[in-house]
Amino acid sequence: MDWSNREKGYSGQGNIWIGGACYGFSAAYLISPPHSCNVENYFHLPKTQSIIRGVMNLQYQHYHVALAYTSLPREEIFNEIVRIEGHIRYRGMVRLSRVSASALMNELVMNGKHEINMVNASVGHSVALKIAARDICFFDSNLGEIIYPNDFVGRKKMEGALHMVFHSQYRTYTTMSVSNFI
């Protein structure tokens, strides 16, 4: 991938920006090494780029090819990709009737990794969140990475940051699903 024309936060005007990128970036972020301080360097690795492109292709295929050609839903294929490439296991999904930072924080699993899919009537967006013993980390392909300590104050700060992100960037999204991985 050519990142030379991309702005910090991966939301620039690069020549590879096509629909489905957020889903690929979320997959790559979920399987990134723990405590990786420079996520941008991680996204430059050839293996990471293959994962991002693979998930983007998956999403493209499901939008443009009749679903009768595949026996697995898009989410199940995503789960298999992160299981094989990242050695993490899918635990389940919770659907929330609204996009809410506090509702999301209540559904998070300690020491878990989470793919969060927000949708409205016509579009969707994927972000990722990881919780470890030391840190709680949020990644959005449009905004970049937010990290706070995993303690009471850090979790409150993360909830506030998520509230700002959801209500400023994604206020038109009406429902949210949270997929949990360990």
C-alpha distance (Angstrom), angle and dihedral (degrees) to the residues before:
residue distance angle dihedral
M1 . . .
D2 3.75 . .
W3 3.80 108.2 .
S4 3.81 95.7 169.0
N5 3.81 93.6 102.2
R6 3.80 96.6 40.9
E7 3.76 123.5 107.4
K8 3.80 121.2 -131.2
G9 3.77 107.9 -80.4
Y10 3.82 92.5 40.6
S11 3.80 94.7 -97.4
G12 3.80 98.7 111.2
Q13 3.76 130.9 119.0
G14 3.83 97.4 -92.3
N15 3.77 120.5 155.9
I16 3.81 95.1 -114.2
W17 3.80 97.8 58.9
I18 3.81 107.0 123.1
G19 3.79 135.0 144.2
G20 3.77 116.1 -68.1
A21 3.79 97.0 34.8
C22 3.80 93.2 119.7
Y23 3.82 91.2 58.9
G24 3.81 91.4 51.0
F25 3.80 93.1 46.9
S26 3.81 90.7 49.1
A27 3.81 90.6 53.4
A28 3.81 91.7 48.6
Y29 3.81 92.0 47.3
L30 3.81 92.9 50.2
I31 3.79 91.5 56.7
S32 3.81 96.4 39.6
P33 3.80 115.6 121.4
P34 3.81 115.2 -85.8
H35 3.78 114.6 -96.1
S36 3.80 93.2 10.1
C37 3.78 101.9 167.7
N38 3.77 97.7 -164.2
V39 3.78 110.4 48.8
E40 3.81 91.3 172.5
N41 3.83 91.0 63.0
Y42 3.81 89.1 48.6
F43 3.82 90.1 54.1
H44 3.83 89.4 54.5
L45 3.82 93.6 60.9
P46 3.84 113.0 108.0
K47 3.83 92.5 -128.4
T48 3.81 90.8 52.1
Q49 3.79 91.6 48.5
S50 3.82 89.6 52.3
I51 3.81 90.6 53.0
I52 3.81 92.1 48.7
R53 3.81 92.3 48.3
G54 3.80 92.0 44.7
V55 3.78 93.6 54.1
M56 3.81 90.8 43.3
N57 3.81 89.0 53.3
L58 3.79 89.7 48.2
Q59 3.79 91.0 54.1
Y60 3.81 92.2 44.9
Q61 3.80 91.2 51.3
H62 3.79 93.1 50.6
Y63 3.78 91.7 51.1
H64 3.80 97.1 44.6
V65 3.79 106.9 29.8
A66 3.78 125.6 63.5
L67 3.79 109.3 -95.9
A68 3.81 89.5 -132.2
Y69 3.82 88.0 82.7
T70 3.78 93.5 68.0
S71 3.78 129.1 51.5
L72 3.82 94.7 -158.2
P73 3.80 126.8 72.2
R74 3.80 117.1 -120.6
E75 3.82 92.1 -105.4
E76 3.80 92.7 55.3
I77 3.80 91.7 51.8
F78 3.85 89.7 48.3
N79 3.83 89.0 50.6
E80 3.82 91.0 51.8
I81 3.81 92.2 49.7
V82 3.81 93.6 53.1
R83 3.83 91.2 42.4
I84 3.79 93.3 53.4
E85 3.81 98.3 37.4
G86 3.78 99.4 35.5
H87 3.79 103.2 26.3
I88 3.81 90.9 -127.4
R89 3.77 124.6 133.8
Y90 3.79 129.4 -133.8
R91 3.82 112.0 -120.6
G92 3.77 102.7 179.8
M93 3.77 146.5 -74.1
V94 3.78 134.5 -96.9
R95 3.80 121.0 -161.1
L96 3.79 117.0 -149.7
S97 3.80 121.0 -159.3
R98 3.80 92.2 -139.4
V99 3.79 139.6 28.4
S100 3.79 103.2 -107.5
A101 3.80 132.9 153.3
S102 3.81 93.2 -148.0
A103 3.83 93.0 48.0
L104 3.80 89.3 49.0
M105 3.82 93.7 49.1
N106 3.82 89.1 53.4
E107 3.82 91.1 56.6
L108 3.80 98.7 49.3
V109 3.79 120.0 113.2
M110 3.80 120.0 -138.2
N111 3.81 110.9 -112.4
G112 3.79 87.7 11.7
K113 3.76 138.0 128.4
H114 3.77 120.1 -137.9
E115 3.80 135.5 -163.4
I116 3.79 109.0 -157.7
N117 3.78 118.6 -160.1
M118 3.81 119.1 -167.9
V119 3.81 121.0 -169.5
N120 3.76 143.2 174.6
A121 3.79 129.6 -177.6
S122 3.80 95.3 -66.1
V123 3.84 113.2 15.0
G124 3.78 143.1 29.6
H125 3.78 140.3 -159.3
S126 3.80 133.3 -157.6
V127 3.81 128.0 -147.6
A128 3.82 131.9 169.3
L129 3.78 135.5 -136.6
K130 3.82 129.5 -170.4
I131 3.79 126.6 -167.1
A132 3.79 119.5 -163.0
A133 3.79 132.0 166.6
R134 3.83 91.4 -92.4
D135 3.80 106.0 27.8
I136 3.76 145.5 28.7
C137 3.82 110.0 -149.1
F138 3.82 129.3 -169.1
F139 3.81 124.2 -168.2
D140 3.79 128.5 -168.6
S141 3.81 118.5 174.8
N142 3.81 88.8 -141.8
L143 3.81 97.0 48.8
G144 3.81 109.7 23.0
E145 3.79 129.4 -129.4
I146 3.81 130.7 -29.0
I147 3.83 118.8 -167.0
Y148 3.80 129.9 -175.0
P149 3.81 132.2 168.2
N150 3.78 113.0 -90.7
D151 3.78 97.2 -115.8
F152 3.80 133.9 101.7
V153 3.82 94.2 -82.5
G154 3.82 93.3 42.7
R155 3.81 92.1 50.0
K156 3.82 90.7 50.2
K157 3.81 90.0 49.5
M158 3.82 90.3 49.1
E159 3.81 90.6 49.9
G160 3.81 89.1 51.8
A161 3.81 91.9 48.0
L162 3.82 91.2 48.6
H163 3.80 90.3 48.4
M164 3.81 89.4 54.2
V165 3.82 92.4 46.3
F166 3.80 94.7 47.3
H167 3.80 96.0 44.7
S168 3.79 97.5 42.0
Q169 3.81 104.5 34.4
Y170 3.81 103.0 24.3
R171 3.80 106.8 25.9
T172 3.82 92.4 129.9
Y173 3.82 92.3 61.0
T174 3.78 112.2 100.5
T175 3.82 107.9 -174.2
M176 3.79 136.4 32.6
S177 3.79 134.8 -159.9
V178 3.80 121.7 -161.3
S179 3.82 117.5 -156.5
N180 3.80 113.8 -162.8
F181 3.80 124.4 -148.5
I182 3.81 132.6 179.1
